Amino acid sequence: DPVNLAAKGVLDLTDRSDTAARSWTFRSVGDGHDVGWWAAFVGELASVGYDHVLSIEHEDRTRSRDDGLRRAVGTLQAAIRDAGVPVA
């Protein structure tokens, strides 16, 4: 929320359960940025030689752990495929 962001900044200490009052909130990978954004991200990592893990941290209160993990894994798999990054 731009109004909350202007008032509280990115270090918003509002309780995470009060989503409407926060300047930002956690979302599952794929709900904030689309596959194209993530493809560009993993493509940039690959372009500088990074070929290690991508860790998923799930703190999205709008999805269960399983649902958030499925969403994130699906998004990252599609991004890696779309970026043409080889998978070992």
Beta strands, then each sheet from edge to edge (+ up, - down):
end
